[in-house]
């Protein structure tokens, strides 16, 4: 079983994105880590089915997504947190506004319909094109565009953001980020 250095390097480079995608699907770090680990094990085991020159990232995300749904079917008897009762009890460091904004975003993302959240994370956070996301989700491109559009609108509603409102870091954070003298 000889695995090329290129294959190995591409898999390793994809791990942070896989973990972020897994976290967006599961909303739990431990489950996301398990999902990524299982994805990597399957990718390693079935490396010979990967076609060199094709999109490694899309192949890995497809494996992760399929594994997520497999695990979801196995966990049908677990207690659901549809109303966010348990997720709202997560402690958040209140010293910096960015942490609060991120917590608000996580809560809002958890309230999105699963297929909309998945599409938004693939296109908005993971950098996939609509075409690539459609292939990963095995739907038409128009369906992905529609899901992303509805997800963005719902997030804006949940976060109470108007189209004219500035959203992002506060002025102090922005000054630090834009400082040309920082290292």
Secondary structure, 3 states (H helix, E strand, C coil): CCCCHHHHHHHHHHHHHHHHHHHHHHCCHHHHHHHHHHHHHHHHHCHHHCCCCCCHHHHHHHHHHHHHHHHHHHCCCCCCCCCCCCHHHCCCCCCCHHHHHHHHHHHHHHHCCHHHHHHHHHHHHCCCCHHHHHHHHCCCHHHHHHHHHHHHHHHHHHCCCCCCCCCCCCHHHHHHHCCCCCC
